[in-house]
Amino acid sequence: MEASAHDGLRFWQFMIAGSIAGSVEHMAMFPVDTVKTQMQAMGSHPAKSVPVGVARSLLSILKSDGPMGLYRGIAAMGLGAGPAHAVYFSVYEVCKKFFSGGDPRSSAVHAVSGVCATVASDAVLTPMDMVKQRLQLRDSPYKGVWDCARRVLKEEGVRAFYASYRTTVVMNAPFTAVHFATYEAAKRALTEVSPDNANDERWVVHATAGAAAGVAAAAVTTPLDVVKTQLQCQGICGCDRFKTTSIRDVIESIVKKDGYRGLVRGWIPRMLFHAPAAAICWSTYEASKGFFQELNNRRDNDAVT
């Protein structure tokens, strides 16, 4: 594929930059994700359906499993995050170029491109995300990634790996639309504040815009994230098993058992995850793109001389 006109990068370079960014983001923030998963799954546990704060959840994990308990399932995320984010960012960049129509500053273009990106990347990440969340649960019956994948395939079939795919897409479509639109708008606004120092402050701009985007998107989509977690963890460690994968049915079940507060369970660690995670992801992604841009410019200059 030819180099992208708007950034001077080739398709495979977007994929590598996205893969690096996604892997760094998820590995760095994995302990916070473990706390969030246990808080959200706990709502469907008949013996533990009580409000539990972030500090109590963290101390409980450390007490029962030690520091390594915060990293159960990280191998599954390592296997899924790289390929999924490679798809995510490369599809985003291609769609942004395709839909821009000469106006790359359009928030609508960024939002639509983000939705296209998440539909594609979720198809890659969802199976590993299901494995990851089952391993993160307290008293998880699985020994590791491959044991979990093998047993789920044998006992529940292929459909179990994609039980939450519809919910994930419905959640991530607005999440990504808000995320990308907020990121691009915040980045543009921050750059315009001090245009003379834009290059010197580039890392700070990307990190700040990314954090703002992460917070905004997480705040909007937490209820659907709770639904996704309970669908992926159903039937194990005392969690409810649902008759269907209908989002409406799961929401009604959560509200019936825990009230509407059950739909925002884990919102604090989710916000704590997405603000720094987005800052890390975007700054890493833009730094990787900068590396490839410099590499391409150097190669072009060498070809001229």
WOGIFEN-V191418 format. One record per backbone hydrogen bond with DSSP energy under -1.0 kcal/mol. CO is the residue of the C=O (numbers start at 1). NH is the residue of the N-H. E is the energy in kcal/mol with one decimal. If there is no record, write none. Layout:
BEGIN
co=CO nh=NH e=E
co=CO nh=NH e=E
END
This chain:
BEGIN
co=4 nh=8 e=-2.5
co=9 nh=4 e=-4.5
co=10 nh=14 e=-1.7
co=11 nh=15 e=-1.9
co=12 nh=16 e=-2.1
co=13 nh=17 e=-2.4
co=14 nh=18 e=-2.5
co=15 nh=19 e=-2.4
co=16 nh=20 e=-2.4
co=17 nh=21 e=-2.2
co=18 nh=22 e=-2.7
co=19 nh=23 e=-2.1
co=20 nh=24 e=-2.5
co=21 nh=25 e=-2.4
co=22 nh=26 e=-2.3
co=23 nh=27 e=-2.2
co=24 nh=28 e=-2.1
co=25 nh=29 e=-1.7
co=29 nh=33 e=-1.6
co=30 nh=34 e=-2.1
co=31 nh=35 e=-1.8
co=32 nh=36 e=-2.1
co=33 nh=37 e=-2.6
co=34 nh=38 e=-2.2
co=35 nh=39 e=-2.0
co=36 nh=40 e=-2.3
co=37 nh=41 e=-2.6
co=38 nh=42 e=-1.6
co=41 nh=44 e=-1.7
co=42 nh=45 e=-1.6
co=45 nh=48 e=-1.4
co=48 nh=50 e=-2.5
co=53 nh=57 e=-2.2
co=54 nh=58 e=-2.7
co=55 nh=59 e=-2.6
co=56 nh=60 e=-2.2
co=57 nh=61 e=-2.1
co=58 nh=62 e=-2.4
co=59 nh=63 e=-2.4
co=60 nh=64 e=-2.2
co=61 nh=65 e=-2.8
co=62 nh=66 e=-1.1
co=66 nh=69 e=-1.9
co=67 nh=70 e=-1.5
co=68 nh=71 e=-1.6
co=71 nh=74 e=-2.0
co=73 nh=77 e=-1.5
co=74 nh=78 e=-2.3
co=75 nh=79 e=-2.0
co=76 nh=80 e=-1.7
co=77 nh=81 e=-3.3
co=80 nh=84 e=-2.1
co=81 nh=85 e=-2.6
co=82 nh=86 e=-1.9
co=83 nh=87 e=-2.0
co=84 nh=88 e=-2.5
co=85 nh=89 e=-2.5
co=86 nh=90 e=-1.6
co=87 nh=91 e=-2.5
co=88 nh=92 e=-1.9
co=89 nh=93 e=-2.5
co=90 nh=94 e=-2.3
co=91 nh=95 e=-2.8
co=92 nh=96 e=-2.6
co=93 nh=97 e=-1.9
co=94 nh=98 e=-2.2
co=95 nh=99 e=-3.1
co=96 nh=100 e=-1.2
co=100 nh=103 e=-1.8
co=103 nh=106 e=-1.6
co=106 nh=110 e=-1.7
co=107 nh=111 e=-2.4
co=108 nh=112 e=-2.6
co=109 nh=113 e=-2.5
co=110 nh=114 e=-2.0
co=111 nh=115 e=-2.0
co=112 nh=116 e=-2.2
co=113 nh=117 e=-2.1
co=114 nh=118 e=-2.1
co=115 nh=119 e=-2.0
co=116 nh=120 e=-1.5
co=117 nh=121 e=-2.5
co=118 nh=122 e=-2.5
co=121 nh=125 e=-2.3
co=122 nh=126 e=-2.5
co=125 nh=129 e=-2.5
co=126 nh=130 e=-2.2
co=127 nh=131 e=-1.8
co=128 nh=132 e=-2.7
co=129 nh=133 e=-2.4
co=130 nh=134 e=-2.0
co=131 nh=135 e=-1.9
co=132 nh=136 e=-1.5
co=137 nh=140 e=-1.3
co=144 nh=148 e=-2.4
co=145 nh=149 e=-2.6
co=146 nh=150 e=-2.5
co=147 nh=151 e=-2.4
co=148 nh=152 e=-2.6
co=149 nh=153 e=-2.2
co=150 nh=154 e=-2.1
co=151 nh=155 e=-3.0
co=152 nh=156 e=-2.8
co=152 nh=157 e=-1.1
co=157 nh=160 e=-1.1
co=158 nh=161 e=-1.5
co=159 nh=162 e=-1.0
co=162 nh=165 e=-1.3
co=164 nh=168 e=-3.2
co=165 nh=169 e=-2.7
co=166 nh=170 e=-2.7
co=167 nh=171 e=-2.4
co=168 nh=172 e=-3.4
co=169 nh=173 e=-2.4
co=171 nh=175 e=-1.7
co=172 nh=176 e=-3.3
co=173 nh=177 e=-2.3
co=174 nh=178 e=-2.7
co=175 nh=179 e=-2.6
co=176 nh=180 e=-3.0
co=177 nh=181 e=-2.0
co=178 nh=182 e=-2.5
co=179 nh=183 e=-2.7
co=180 nh=184 e=-2.7
co=181 nh=185 e=-2.1
co=182 nh=186 e=-3.0
co=183 nh=187 e=-2.7
co=184 nh=188 e=-2.1
co=185 nh=189 e=-2.4
co=186 nh=190 e=-2.7
co=187 nh=191 e=-2.1
co=188 nh=192 e=-2.0
co=189 nh=193 e=-1.1
co=194 nh=197 e=-1.1
co=195 nh=198 e=-1.1
co=197 nh=201 e=-2.0
co=199 nh=202 e=-1.0
co=201 nh=205 e=-2.4
co=202 nh=206 e=-2.4
co=203 nh=207 e=-2.4
co=204 nh=208 e=-2.6
co=205 nh=209 e=-2.7
co=206 nh=210 e=-2.3
co=207 nh=211 e=-2.3
co=208 nh=212 e=-2.2
co=209 nh=213 e=-2.2
co=210 nh=214 e=-2.5
co=211 nh=215 e=-2.2
co=212 nh=216 e=-2.1
co=213 nh=217 e=-2.4
co=214 nh=218 e=-2.2
co=215 nh=219 e=-2.2
co=216 nh=220 e=-1.2
co=217 nh=221 e=-1.2
co=221 nh=225 e=-1.5
co=222 nh=226 e=-2.0
co=223 nh=227 e=-1.7
co=224 nh=228 e=-2.4
co=225 nh=229 e=-2.4
co=226 nh=230 e=-2.2
co=227 nh=231 e=-2.1
co=228 nh=232 e=-2.2
co=229 nh=233 e=-1.7
co=233 nh=236 e=-1.4
co=236 nh=239 e=-2.2
co=246 nh=250 e=-2.0
co=247 nh=251 e=-2.5
co=248 nh=252 e=-2.4
co=249 nh=253 e=-2.1
co=250 nh=254 e=-2.4
co=251 nh=255 e=-2.7
co=252 nh=256 e=-2.3
co=253 nh=257 e=-1.8
co=254 nh=258 e=-3.2
co=255 nh=259 e=-1.7
co=259 nh=262 e=-1.5
co=260 nh=263 e=-1.4
co=261 nh=264 e=-1.2
co=264 nh=267 e=-1.9
co=266 nh=270 e=-1.9
co=267 nh=271 e=-2.3
co=268 nh=272 e=-2.7
co=269 nh=273 e=-1.8
co=270 nh=274 e=-2.6
co=271 nh=275 e=-2.0
co=273 nh=277 e=-2.1
co=274 nh=278 e=-2.3
co=275 nh=279 e=-1.7
co=276 nh=280 e=-3.0
co=277 nh=281 e=-3.1
co=278 nh=282 e=-2.8
co=279 nh=283 e=-2.0
co=280 nh=284 e=-2.3
co=281 nh=285 e=-2.7
co=282 nh=286 e=-2.8
co=283 nh=287 e=-2.0
co=284 nh=288 e=-2.4
co=285 nh=289 e=-2.5
co=286 nh=290 e=-2.4
co=287 nh=291 e=-2.0
co=288 nh=292 e=-2.1
co=289 nh=293 e=-2.7
co=290 nh=294 e=-2.3
co=291 nh=295 e=-2.2
co=292 nh=296 e=-2.8
co=293 nh=297 e=-2.4
co=294 nh=298 e=-2.3
co=295 nh=299 e=-2.2
co=296 nh=300 e=-2.5
co=297 nh=301 e=-2.5
co=298 nh=302 e=-2.3
co=299 nh=303 e=-1.9
co=300 nh=304 e=-1.8
co=301 nh=305 e=-2.2
END
